[in-house]
Each structure stands twice: as C-alpha cells, then as structure tokens.
Amino acid sequence: MDQLFTHLNKLVLLDNTILSNFALVSRTDLVTGIWQNCTTTPDAWGEFLTGIALNKLPAGVWAGLPITVLLPEEREFWQQLPPMGSGEGSCLAVAYHRQAILATDDQKARRIGIRWGLEMTGTVGFLLYAMRIQRIDQAMANALLQKMIAAGYRSPVDDLGEI
C-alpha cells in the first residue's frame, strides 16, 4: 500500500461507491484534497446523479470533479469485460488503458484489477491514508467509517485499528 501512495499525482478513477461514501459524510476533501488528479467516468457519475435524484445522496459535494470521457478503445474494452456495474466497468477500462489508479470497493472490479496488476485503493484505503498524513485522526476516521456503514457501506472492517 505504501507504493500506491507515492503516486499522488497519478490519475485516480473514482467509482460510484467511493463518490457516494465520501459524499454521505461530507468529506470529499479526503479524496480530492489529497489526490491531485481524481476523476470519474460519465457512467459512474450517472450512477451518482441517480442517487441524488432519489434523495439518497447530497448534491454539490463533488463540484468541479473532472469527468473523463472514455476513448473508443476504452469503451470497446469495457464491453468485453465480465458483467458488472457500468460505473465500475468504465472506471476499470480507463484505469487499465491509462495506467491509472482504480478507486473502487467492488470485489469483482478489484479481482480483475489485481489480475491486471493495476494500482488500487478503496474507501478504507483513502481513510487510512488520510490518517497516515494526519489529515484526520483514528477516532475521526472510525467515526466516518461508522457513518458510511450506517448508510449501507459494506466495509471489510468495522474499526480501522484492525488494519
């Protein structure tokens, strides 16, 4: 994981789970305030907008987040992937083609990314790194994690001290 965080200027593709988790706790700064080149795809953004339209997610918290349009070869590559959510699939295709970091909690996308040797992180990874650089302390990170879990996030851990 240390190697991953030495690439803070590398392109980072955020899927809807990452967008949603950090939006729900109003701490998008723990993503875009630390990583300089965060982006998402139109498909992942569309999933997030659906959450806003359903009054499940807050609007305006990701203001200014760039949206990366897939190149034709990325879109074609995505269509060849095993079935998965459109946000995860599009982010995976862009990350693969542009050698970017994939930020997802989706297990299927993570398994494929590992097989391809992609650098990856997820919600817990962002929280751990924010702790490591002292942007937040462990108590705050755990409080944020608990809010995410209460909102439906299926975290691999209940307490970041377990890691």
C-alpha distance (Angstrom), angle and dihedral (degrees) to the residues before:
residue distance angle dihedral
M1 . . .
D2 3.83 . .
Q3 3.79 91.3 .
L4 3.79 90.4 52.9
F5 3.76 92.8 58.6
T6 3.79 94.5 51.6
H7 3.80 86.5 72.1
L8 3.80 99.1 67.8
N9 3.80 91.5 142.3
K10 3.81 94.0 52.6
L11 3.81 119.4 107.1
V12 3.83 110.7 -91.6
L13 3.83 120.0 -160.0
L14 3.82 111.9 -150.2
D15 3.78 117.9 -157.3
N16 3.80 124.3 -156.3
T17 3.81 95.3 -91.6
I18 3.80 90.9 59.0
L19 3.80 91.6 43.2
S20 3.80 91.4 49.0
N21 3.80 98.7 43.5
F22 3.79 95.2 52.4
A23 3.81 93.1 39.8
L24 3.80 91.1 54.0
V25 3.81 91.4 57.6
S26 3.82 94.2 38.6
R27 3.81 91.9 -122.2
T28 3.78 104.9 119.1
D29 3.81 84.9 136.3
L30 3.81 88.0 76.4
V31 3.80 86.6 66.6
T32 3.80 109.3 30.7
G33 3.80 94.3 27.4
I34 3.79 90.8 60.2
W35 3.80 104.8 29.3
Q36 3.79 112.6 56.0
N37 3.80 100.7 -158.8
C38 3.78 107.0 46.5
T39 3.76 118.5 152.2
T40 3.76 141.2 154.2
T41 3.77 135.9 -153.7
P42 3.80 127.7 -106.4
D43 3.81 88.4 -109.8
A44 3.82 95.4 53.0
W45 3.81 89.5 43.2
G46 3.80 89.7 51.6
E47 3.80 90.0 54.7
F48 3.81 89.5 51.1
L49 3.82 91.4 48.8
T50 3.80 89.2 52.5
G51 3.81 88.0 57.2
I52 3.80 89.5 51.9
A53 3.81 91.8 48.7
L54 3.82 89.3 51.7
N55 3.83 90.0 51.0
K56 3.79 90.3 -117.9
L57 3.81 96.0 112.8
P58 3.79 133.0 41.8
A59 3.80 119.6 -110.7
G60 3.78 124.7 -130.2
V61 3.80 98.6 24.7
W62 3.81 94.2 111.7
A63 3.82 95.0 44.7
G64 3.77 110.5 160.6
L65 3.80 95.9 16.2
P66 3.81 106.2 148.0
I67 3.77 118.1 -122.5
T68 3.78 114.6 -145.3
V69 3.78 114.6 -146.3
L70 3.78 113.5 -141.7
L71 3.76 117.9 -114.0
P72 3.81 114.9 -127.2
E73 3.80 92.2 -103.5
E74 3.83 90.7 50.8
R75 3.79 91.6 50.4
E76 3.82 90.7 48.3
F77 3.81 90.6 48.0
W78 3.81 90.7 49.8
Q79 3.81 90.5 53.9
Q80 3.83 88.4 58.1
L81 3.82 93.5 55.2
P82 3.80 122.7 101.4
P83 3.82 112.6 -90.3
M84 3.81 113.2 -75.1
G85 3.78 138.9 134.6
S86 3.79 115.2 -53.7
G87 3.80 92.6 -121.5
E88 3.78 93.6 52.4
G89 3.79 93.7 42.7
S90 3.78 95.1 48.9
C91 3.81 92.8 45.7
L92 3.80 90.5 48.2
A93 3.81 92.3 50.8
V94 3.81 93.0 49.9
A95 3.81 92.9 44.6
Y96 3.79 90.5 51.4
H97 3.80 95.7 47.8
R98 3.80 96.4 42.1
Q99 3.81 97.1 37.0
A100 3.79 88.7 -121.1
I101 3.78 130.5 152.6
L102 3.78 114.5 -93.3
A103 3.82 113.4 -140.4
T104 3.79 107.7 -164.1
D105 3.78 141.3 126.2
D106 3.81 92.7 -157.0
Q107 3.80 107.7 119.9
K108 3.80 96.1 -150.1
A109 3.82 92.4 50.9
R110 3.82 90.5 45.6
R111 3.83 92.6 51.1
I112 3.81 90.8 51.4
G113 3.80 91.7 44.8
I114 3.81 91.2 51.4
R115 3.80 90.5 49.8
W116 3.82 89.2 53.2
G117 3.80 94.0 45.3
L118 3.80 95.1 -115.3
E119 3.76 120.8 162.6
M120 3.79 108.2 -116.2
T121 3.74 143.4 -179.9
G122 3.78 136.2 170.4
T123 3.77 142.2 -170.3
V124 3.81 94.1 -61.6
G125 3.81 90.8 46.2
F126 3.81 92.1 54.2
L127 3.81 91.0 48.8
L128 3.80 92.5 47.9
Y129 3.78 92.4 49.4
A130 3.81 91.9 48.0
M131 3.82 87.0 54.1
R132 3.78 92.5 46.4
I133 3.80 93.3 55.4
Q134 3.81 89.7 42.2
R135 3.80 96.1 -115.9
I136 3.82 86.1 131.2
D137 3.79 133.1 6.4
Q138 3.79 125.7 -121.7
A139 3.80 93.3 -98.9
M140 3.81 91.4 55.1
A141 3.80 92.4 43.9
N142 3.80 90.5 51.9
A143 3.81 91.4 46.5
L144 3.82 89.9 52.8
L145 3.80 90.8 46.4
Q146 3.81 90.6 51.3
K147 3.82 90.9 51.2
M148 3.79 89.6 50.8
I149 3.80 91.3 48.9
A150 3.82 90.7 48.4
A151 3.82 87.7 53.4
G152 3.80 91.7 54.0
Y153 3.81 106.2 -85.4
R154 3.81 110.5 146.9
S155 3.77 98.7 -142.9
P156 3.80 121.6 -168.0
V157 3.84 87.6 -136.6
D158 3.78 136.0 33.0
D159 3.80 94.9 -154.5
L160 3.80 126.5 33.4
G161 3.80 89.1 -144.9
E162 3.83 86.3 72.7
I163 3.80 89.7 71.2
